[in-house]
Amino acid sequence: MKLSAPASLFASLYDGTPKVIVVHRPAVPNGEEMDGSALPLRTLHLVRHDGAYLLTAPGAGEGAGEGDGEPEPLRTLAIPPATVWCLWSRDEAAKADAERLLAWWEEAGGPGSAPFHVTGGPAEVQGALLERAFDAIRSLHRRNHDLQRNLSTLREEWGVGSRLPPEATELLDNLRLSPPRLLFATPRPVAAMPVPLRHGRGNAAPLEIVQRLPLWARGLVGIDLHLDRAPKGSGTFAITLHAIDSGRLVADWRVPFAAVRDGWLPLRLPAACERMDRILELRIGAIGVVTEAPRLSLAPAGLLDEYAVTPAARAGGQPGMLALRLWGGLPGLNYGPAEHAAEHPLPARMVWPLTEPVLAQVRKSIEHKATFPWFGFLRGGRILLHPLYGVTAAAHIALEEVPGAIAVRGHAVIEDPRCRTPIACKLVVAAPNVSAEDAQREEGILASSGWVVLDAPRRTLGLAAALAAPWQGPMTLHLFTTIPDGSHGLYGRTVFHDFEIEIDGATAWASPAALPAASDPDISDLGPRDGDRTGSANGQ
């Protein structure tokens, strides 16, 4: 069946207006015997036209496409019209055309999409439409009742408590218990620049060192600055953290010269930041009178030239950036103080995850010849150390500077599922002057995980080496694998990954932490903190 409609009528066929299609007998002119004007719905007429069927508006007749001028173009319907309530045909002659239309409707629109068919006079049509309206009202009442019941059930469940999966609850608990983590660290400082200094409080706005941070505000716990030389004299550091994209002041620290020493100066927030700002700038100035001006250490910016310090300075022949470390945690979480007696205490434990650039410095400790790759640095910060027949495979990672390390942790796994041989692994922490042979014998070392046996493939085990006392300075991590039963260890592809160093907050920094305290009500609602080192922090 081919069904068309005039172009002027085509768009209105698919609007939301309820419609009735009146099917005319071929021998009865439009408008005779079946006048739809008395119906409360919009009517369309189905007439035969050039061997097909045509939908027209009332009064248009079979020659709707013809007139005094150019004939109106017709458009073929591929989709049935919308919101058609019924088809109306009075006798058997029109009923045949109505059945053809219903068959086309089921084929084009899918089963159950066709409207119902009514035969008889206008009274029968109006009765059928009224019954349909009552059915729709009853259906709406049922749906509204079901919706109210579902809302009541949902409200009751929310009142009792949210049903989080146990895995999500466990993850949140672990995040709350975990210490802050190191998110970014510059390389070793190679240069320094003086901090701009102004005298007294009556001058204009002081000059500042401006350092853009490679980190968003959300989750930020603190910033470490490295002082190449502490000032000698009286005065105060004025350090502020600004969110450029929102124009807000995130934190304001005031650190007296008497409270700082050469080395790392930790700046902390009372709780991990909850703001969503993406562009942060650290601005550093100083006020006072000194005999030796303070100097901040610089590290090469490398490929991060957009984070070069302002005013421009060079570090190792490259654009320089301030030597800094950025710490992060769970947004909104207040990390507990350390147990030591610092004036503004730090968290007792912090974690430094070893990133890919650090782990990429891994090297073989002992050369061996094999017919297969037994050592290598893999994507994702993973280290391949395949055990060898009759010898112990060894590798090491040299760390230039470690602040207050008290433990080193890592993981090991046999990746090849075909392996049936147990593999023994060991993680040893030692000073840089300890050889691999001495580390394997655990002579003169700082800590060792002991031999841990991987007895099944794809089963990850942890390696933990706890130091007897906090270590400050360079260290070397030694990795060893061996085959305990003396076999060839076929398919024993062993990989180390996920290394991290736990740091003691009492010994990692040269100066006690500076915490901001609110002094401007437009900036924060945090209460003032006692002590000499004060400032302000943006409310979370």
Secondary structure, 3 states (H helix, E strand, C coil): CCEEEEHHHHHHHHCCCCEEEEECCCCCCCCCCCCHHHCCCEEEEEEEECCEEEEECCCCCCCCCCCCCCCCCEEECCCCCCCEEEEEECCHHHHHHHHHHHHHHHHHHCCCCCCEEEECCHHHHHHHHHHHHHHHHHHHHHHHHHHHHHHHHHHHHHHHCCCCCHHHHHHHHHHHHCCCEEEEECCCCCEEEECCEECCCCCCCCCCEEEEECCCCCCEEEEEEEEEECCEEEEEEEEEEEECCCCEEEEEEEEEHHHCCCEEEEEECCCCCCCCCCCEEEEEEEEEEEEECCEEEEEECCCCHHHCCECCCEECCEEEEECEEEEECCCCCCCCCCCCCCCCCCCCEEEEECCHHHHCCCEECCCCCCCCCCEEEECCCEEEECCECCECEEEEEEEEEEEEEEEEEEEEEECCCCCCCCEEEEEEEECCCCCHHHHHHCCCCCEECCCEEECCCCCCEEEEEEEEEEEEEEEEEEEEEECCCCCCCCCCCEEEEEEEEEEECCCCCCCCCECCCCCCCCCCCCCCCCCCCEEEECCC
